[in-house]
């Protein structure tokens, strides 16, 4: 995957396990794989948003680099306001 300055990407995770509940997840991790490239291999993460069927479970301004020894960021997720976890038909 190629990241460019100013990208606003969305990623989807579909889980078809009837016994899965968002409460089983207590954090979200954004991690950058090690890169051999020296130019442009660091990420500047401005914000992160996680939503479940249109309801925000996490929205946080990060405004920080993901680089070198700091190649991952962890975010706690609050699922208390999520009531609908099934897809609309």
N, C-alpha and C positions, 0 to 999 in steps of 0.2 A: 504494500500500500504506500502510496506517495502522499506526503503531507506538504502543503504549501502554506506560506504566510497568509493569514486571514481565513483559512479553511474553517468551515462550520459543519462538521461531519456528524452524521447520526448513525448509530449502530443498533441493531435489533437482536434480541435474544429471545428465542421461542423455546418454551419448555412445555412439553406435552406429557408431563408426569402428573397424574391425577392427585398424587399425594404431596406435590410440591406446594409450599406456601412461601410467600415473600418473607415471612418471619424467620425462615430458615437462613436468610442472608443478613448478616449484620454489618457488612462493609463492602465497599466497592473499591477496587484497586485499579489505578491507571499506571501501566508499566511500559517502559520503553526497552526494547531489546538492545543489547550492546551492538554498537555499530563500528565498523572499521573506518568509516568516513569521518573525517575531522571537520569538514565544513557542512553546516546545516543538519547535523545529527541530533542536536538538542531540540527539545520541544518547549514552547512557552504555552502553558495551559492557562487560559484566561478564565473560563468558567466550566463547571460541570453541572449537568442536569440529568437526573434519572426520573423517568415517569413510567407509571404503570397504568396502561389504558387511559392516558390523558390526565392522570392525577400525579402531581409532583411528589416524589418521595425524598428527593435530594436536589437542592439548587444551591450552589455555593460559588462565590467568586474566589478564584484561586490566585491568579496573577503571580505565577511563580514558574520557574524553569524546572523541567525534568531533565536532568543531565548528570553525567558521571556517577559518583557515588550516590547521588540523589535521583536515581533512575526510576523511582516509583513514588506515587502518592496514594495514601489511604484515606477513605472518607467513610464515616459512620453514616448509616442510613436509618431514617425513622419511618417505619411502615405504619404508624398508628393512624394516619389519616387515609389509608388505603382500604376501601371497602369492596371494590369490584376488581377481582383479579382474573376474570374470564373475558375472553374476546367477545365483542359484539357480533351477532350473527348477521 
